[in-house]
Amino acid sequence: MNVAVWDTYVKRKDGKAMHFDILVNAEVEHTERILEYGKHYLQTKGFSTEGIKAKKCKFCHIEVASDQVQQDIERKGFSIIEMLNCN
């Protein structure tokens, strides 16, 4: 499965900047759909956030998606990699 990485940033209400990647099937191009996936993920968090910004990485690297990432994408449409201040 070819996977696109959307670099995502959110400001938490406590002032911290949150950073995570949204991974989707490379065929998914609609930014609004990606943002909805991000909002869905944020609903699982125990803190409040303000806004969400995501942009598709132009080229980071090529890698085969792990079985877990592929399963997440097949089941939910997306997978998340937490980078900074996600807990």
Secondary structure, 3 states (H helix, E strand, C coil): CCEEEEEEEEEECCCCEEEEEEEEECCCCCHHHHHHHHHHHHCCCCCCEEEEEEEECCCCCCCCCCHHHHHHHHHHCCEEEEEECCC
